[in-house]
Amino acid sequence: MCRSLVWTGRRKCWRWPDATVLGPNVSFLLQDIRCLRLPCSVNLITANFDTMNHLLTGLDLKLAFRRIWENLRPRGHFIFDLITPCQPLRGNRNYGRKLGAPHHDAWQHIRWSPAKNILSIFVIMRSPSSNISTLEAHRERAYSPVESSRWLTDAGFMIREILDAVTLRMATGCPQRIIVIARRGPA
């Protein structure tokens, strides 16, 4: 996460209709999830929108799971999503598409590397009022439900459910994206 996202979150939180109630109970932290250290233990930690997939090695994912476990209260929950190696893209080909975006042109280029389980995404944005283009680059590693479940268990979690992110039913077969609900076990 970048600093600008943290500032945007703070600004939006204070614009909320009940900002006087909500504001003091909300904290925004900018930290590496592998070194997570919250001001106090919590009942719930979430990691949405491929957060855990941005950790590109199994060692980094294991470390993040351990740090998250340490920041949860006993019986606290960790809910997150993961992309899996069951991607619809085939081989080392590039896929591209134009994205509809107001006030600028945007192109998305996607490359799936099945040998490395790496998904590379590039978004190029061009504003009609400027000759300057902006490039966003993202790399994610897909993790199998089996390996991520083993690493969660090794970190002290109990798996409550693994859901197919599309159907929100128990994951079967090979879903492209899963939602994992894990509970912190005792110390």
C-alpha positions, 0 to 999 in steps of 0.5 A, spaced: 500 500 500 502 506 498 502 513 502 497 516 498 492 510 499 493 511 506 491 519 506 485 518 501 482 513 507 483 518 512 480 523 508 474 519 506 473 516 514 473 523 516 467 525 511 463 519 513 456 522 516 458 519 523 465 522 523 465 524 530 464 517 532 468 513 527 474 517 526 477 516 533 476 508 533 480 508 526 487 507 525 491 507 518 498 504 518 503 503 513 507 497 514 510 491 510 505 485 512 511 481 513 513 485 519 506 487 521 505 490 528 499 493 530 498 497 536 494 492 540 491 485 538 485 485 534 479 480 533 479 480 525 484 482 520 482 482 513 487 482 506 483 483 500 484 484 493 490 479 492 494 482 498 497 476 499 498 474 492 503 480 492 508 476 496 512 473 491 515 467 495 512 462 500 517 464 505 514 471 505 507 468 505 509 464 511 512 470 515 506 474 513 501 468 516 505 468 522 505 476 524 498 476 522 497 470 527 501 474 533 497 480 532 490 477 533 487 475 539 485 468 541 480 465 537 480 472 532 479 471 525 483 472 518 479 473 512 483 473 505 483 472 498 488 468 493 488 467 486 490 460 485 494 457 479 488 455 476 488 461 471 484 461 465 490 464 461 494 459 457 501 459 456 506 464 456 502 469 452 500 476 453 493 478 453 491 485 452 484 489 453 482 496 453 479 499 459 473 504 459 475 509 463 473 517 464 477 522 461 483 518 459 485 511 455 487 505 459 490 499 456 491 493 460 496 487 459 496 481 462 501 475 462 500 469 466 507 464 467 504 457 469 511 455 470 512 460 476 505 461 478 506 469 476 501 473 474 504 480 471 499 486 470 501 492 466 496 498 466 498 504 461 493 510 462 494 516 457 490 523 458 487 526 452 490 533 455 497 530 456 502 527 452 505 523 458 502 516 459 502 513 466 504 506 467 502 501 473 506 494 474 503 489 478 506 482 479 502 477 483 504 469 485 498 464 485 498 459 491 495 453 491 489 452 496 493 446 499 500 449 500 497 456 503 492 451 508 499 448 510 502 454 511 496 457 515 496 451 520 504 451 521 503 458 523 497 456 528 491 457 524 485 453 524 482 453 517 474 454 518 472 455 510 475 455 503 470 458 499 470 459 491 470 467 490 465 466 485 460 462 488 461 463 495 460 456 496 465 451 499 471 450 494 471 444 490 475 442 483 480 448 481 477 455 483 481 461 480 480 465 486 479 463 493 476 466 500 480 463 506 477 464 513 482 462 518 481 462 526 487 463 530 488 457 535 491 458 542 498 460 543 
